[in-house]
Amino acid sequence: MKLLLTLILSLISAALFSQIESLQMLETRMQAQLDIIKNGAEENRIYASDSMSTLMIEALNSRGCFEYPFDSLQMGTLTSSDNFFRIFNWNVPMDNQSNEYHCFILTQEEDGIYDWTQCKSSNRVDEKANMKYLTPEKWMGCLFYEIIPMTKDKKGKMGQKRSYTLLGWDGNNKHSTKKIIDVITFNNGDIRFGAPIFKNTRGNPKRVILEYSNEVMVSLKYHQKQKRIVHDHLAPRDPMMTGVYSFYGPDMTFDAYNLQKGKWFFDENVDIRIGKDPREFNDPGEN
């Protein structure tokens, strides 16, 4: 009996080692493509990104992919605090200073079954994107850098409705950059971006989009203790440039969205002396 148990454990260990080894090899190949995306000519960057997507699909179809850290990949990898989903996210910089964005979302059920979704960004999102629900088939491409849980961490099945707030960066074009506060909702296996939970002077948008000159840095940071998202207040350099967001930048004041009963309430000109300075964060735009 002991011999049989030892044999079974050895087979399990060998299988686990084989899975990890396979994911390690895929990770190495993916990083090689990311190096080309970062340093290659535009045509090679696009081709490498396509190869990256193929390798990512292979990895996400592998056992143990949710637990595997993928920590050597120089791209966005995020995991929700309740371990319900992960985000794998990268951008392809183009010669005209725009970006193409790629994103895979990996979820897991209680029984360890995985499911993944590939998001496809639209190169042109209209001016009313802040008022629209978006799907993985047409989402507002960006690099996500933080996941904020909207409810207390809890275990459950994929069929349960769950919502999370996401903070993202978009190197929009050669004139302006964007920071985005979005919402991702999982409901019966479906994924949707956007939710009418923002209460500000413009009504109830489904996401918040901050657009500003690419010559300046803008902070967008979640303060966990205060349950608020703090960002630089943006204003044009000249009142004549109102509405021309490539001329917008920080004016040394700060605004916030405070989380109350599952909604984000806007608060203007907040005091940021409590807690850390919201500028102390890893801005994807600096990478």
PyMOL commands that set and color helices and strands:
alter all, ss='L'
color gray80, all
select helices_A, chain A and resi 2-39+42-60+129-131+239-241+245-247+284-286
alter helices_A, ss='H'
color red, helices_A
select strands_A, chain A and resi 76-79+85-93+99-108+114-120+143-149+162-170+176-187+190-193+198-199+208-213+220-223+228-236+248-260+263-267
alter strands_A, ss='S'
color yellow, strands_A
deselect
rebuild
show_as cartoon
